[in-house]
Amino acid sequence: MNKEKSYSAISGYLMLLVLVILIPGTVFSFSTGIIPLAIVLLVLLTLTIIGFTVVNPNESCVLVLFGAYRGTIKKNGFFWVNPFLVRKKISLRARNFDSETIKVNDMHGNPIKIGCVLVWKVEDTFKAAFEVDDFERFVFVQSETALRKLAGSYPYDNFEDHNAEITLRGGGLEVNEELENEIKERLEIAGIKVIEARINFIAYSEEIAGAMLRRQQATAVVAARFKIVEGAVSMVQMALQELMEKEIVDLDDDKKAAMVSNLMVVLCGDKDPSPVVNTGTLHQ
């Protein structure tokens, strides 16, 4: 037997009627001195009471008789089963697993800290009960292993690998889907259904976080400077073109170079310019 099967249990309310008959019969037998009958009725009464079981909503009861799997009760209600059956309750409710933040290396060997959240539930009670030793512990360990594997398959970002289309920080849906598929494959042996899996925390490790932050800041500054210079060049070109078309002033190459230099300093400078009023000629 390597798969789950349903078990048809007797209604517990029906066996309550039997119990109502056995209790007075046992008491009457002891009171009248019919000891053999009283002992038999007492044993039957005890076995009847032991056989009662309750299965709550979104709960299951796995039944084993002398080492042999007999089935699983998934219907909720009040039942009676063979009192010699060993009963193991397994919850079928959805559960959350918020992993601890673990320290791993990304594809380029950079130490990062990463964590995930997993929503899961038991789908096959036979596999959960008998294919693994402790299915809850199995979920935790395999989820962390899948997270470590995923972290080593992608770079944290594309600063070092500009051709990387998917990164851990920017991959979003693609990265989460791969994590979910990896965890599904690992937990299938335990009869676990993965409802959702996603990364909920990711950052550089402390020893390189400062350096990476400075690198990101430098990259941002360079990008900003590039935009400033690009805009300044366009403005200088437009100014020269307007001056020439409207014949406001006749500029030779030296004057153009000086004007371009002054405009670029003004437009690209970090501080506000300090104007100098020229009261002489243009060449002074």
N, C-alpha and C positions, 0 to 999 in steps of 0.2 A: 504494500500500500504506500503510494507516494503522492497522493493528492487528497484534498479535502472532500469529505462526503457528509451529507446531512443525516442527522439522527432523529428519528421520530420518538419522542418521549410521551409517556402517559400523562394525562392531565393531573395535576396535583390535587385539584378539587375532587376528582373521582376517588383518589386514594384517601382523601380526608373522610369519606363515608366509611371506608374500610377501617380507618383508624377509630372512628366513633363506635364501630362494632367491637373492635378488639379491646378497647379500654374497659368497658363494662364486663366483657367476658373474662378478661384477666383478673379483674377485681373479684368477680363472683367465684372464679375457680380457687383463688387463694382463700377466700372467706369460707368456702364450703369444704376445704381440705383436699381438693382434687389437685394435688401437687404436680403430677406429670403433665396434665393438661395445662395447668397454670404456667409451667415453665415453657412449654411449647408456645403458648399464646404470648408470653412475655418476650420470647425471642422474636416472634413474628412482629410484635408491636415495636420492638427496638429497630428491626430491619426496615420496617415501614417508615418510621420517623427519619432514619438515616437517609432514605432514598429521596426525600424532598429536596428540591433545589429551585432557586429563583434566578431567572435570567433577565437582567435589566435592559432597557432600550440601548441599542448600540453596544451590546455586550455579547459575548459568545461563551460557550462552555464546551471544552474539549474533553471527551470521554475515553478512558483507557481501561480495559479489563485484563488484568494479569499480563501487562506488557503489550497487549494488542489494541491498536487504535480502532474504536468502534464508531466514531463519528463526532460531529459537532452540532450543538444546538445553537442556532442563530436567531430563532424567534424569541421574542421577549415574552415572559409570562411565568406562571407557577407550574412546575412539572414534577413528575416522579420518575426516577430512573432506578436501574438495578443498584442496590446499595453497595455492591462490591466494585462498582465502577469508580475509578479515580477521576475526579473532576478538577479541571484547571480552567479558571476564568481568564479570558483574554478580551481586553477592551477593543472595540472596533471604532472608537471615536477618533476624530482627527486630532493630531498632536503637533505641538510646536517644538522645534529644537533650535535654540539660539546658541550656536557654537561659540566657544571661547576664541578670542583673537589669538591666532597662532603666527609664529614668525617663520617665514619661508623665504626662498630666493626665487626671483622671477627668471624669465628666460635668459637674461643677461647677467644673472648672478647677483643682482642688487637685493639686499635684504629688505623685505617688506613685511608688514603686518596685515593680515587678512582674516575675515570672519564671514560666516554665512548663516542664513536662517532657512530652516527646512520645515515644511508642513507635510506630514505623512500619516498613514493609517495602516492597520493590518488588513490585508485583503484575503490571504490564504492562511487559515488558522493552523492547518497541518504543518506547513513549512515553518511558520513562526514558532510552533511548539517543539518540532522535532528535527528540523534541518539545521538549526543553529542552537548553540548552548543558551544564549541569553539574547533574544532578538532586540531588546532595547539597547543594550550595550553594543550590539552589532551595528545598529543604526548610527550610533554616535561615532564609533571608530571608523566605519566605512565612509561616512560623510566627511570626516576630517581628512581621510586619505585621498578622497576624490578632490577635495579643495586644494590639497598640496600638489596633486598632479596638475590641476588646472593652472595654478599659479606658476608652475615651472614651464608651462607651454606658451605663455604670452609675456611680452614685456609689460612693465608697469605703465609706461607711456611711450610715446614715439620720439622722445628727445634724442635717444641714441640710435634708434632705427627709424628713420623718416619714411621708410617704405612700408612700415608695419601698418596694415589696414585695421587690425583689431588689437586693442590693448586692454589690459585689465581695468584701467581707469575709465576708458572711453568706449569699451566694447558694448556695454549695456546689455541689450536683449540677446545678442549672439553669445556673449560670455555666459550669461545666466542659463541660456538654453543648453549649452554644452555641459555646464555644471549639473543641470537637472538630468540630462541623459546619462552622464557618467554615474551619478548616484543611483538612478533607476537600474542601471545594469548591475551595479554592485549589490543592491538590496533585493533583487528579484529572487535570489536563492532563499531569502527569509520570508517570502510572501508579503513584502511591504509595497504599498502603493505610494509613490511620491506625487503629492498634489502640487507642490511648488518648491523650488529651490532657487535662491538668489544670494548674491553677495551683499552684505549689509554694512561692511566696514572694510576699507582698504587705505593704507597709508605707508609711506616709507618708514623704515625702522629708525629708532632714535639716533643711532650712530651716524646716519647719513642724511637725516631729515634736514638739518641745517644747510648742508652743502647743496642738497637738491633744491631747497627753497631759494638759495642765492642764484642757482643756475636758472630756475624758472623766472626769477625777477630780472636776471640779465637778459634772458630771451625776450621777456616782455618789453624791456627798455629798448632793445635792438629793434624789435618790431615797431615800436612807437616812433623811434628815430627814423626808421625807413619811411614811414608814412609822412612824417614831418618834412623830410628832405624831398620826397616825391611831390608833396604839395608846394613846397617852396620853389622848386624848379619850375613847376607849372605857372606859378604866380610871376616869377621873374621873366619867363618867356612871354607871358601875356603882357607884362608891363613894357618890355622892349618893343614888342610888336605894336602896341598902341601908340607909343611915342613916335615910332617910325612912320606909321600910317597917318597920324594926325600932324606930323611934321612940327611937333612942339619944340624939339631940340635935335640938333645934328650931332650924333655921337660917332666918333671914330672907334677903332678897336680898343684903344687904351681906355677911353672913357666908358665903353661898354663893360670892359673887364672890371673897372673900378666900381661901376654901378652894380654889376652882378655880385661882386664880393661884398659890398655893403648890404645889399638886399638879403643875401644868404645869411649874413651874420645876424641881421635883425630878425629874420623869419625863423631861423633855427636856434637862436640863442635861448638859454634857460631863463634869463632875466630880461626884464623890460629894457629896451635900448635907452641910452642917454643921448639925446640929439645934440649936435654941435652946429651952431648957426654960423655959416660962412658969409662974412660981410664984404669979402673981396671978390675976386674973379673966380671962375669955376676951377682954375688950376691952382689956386692958393689953399 
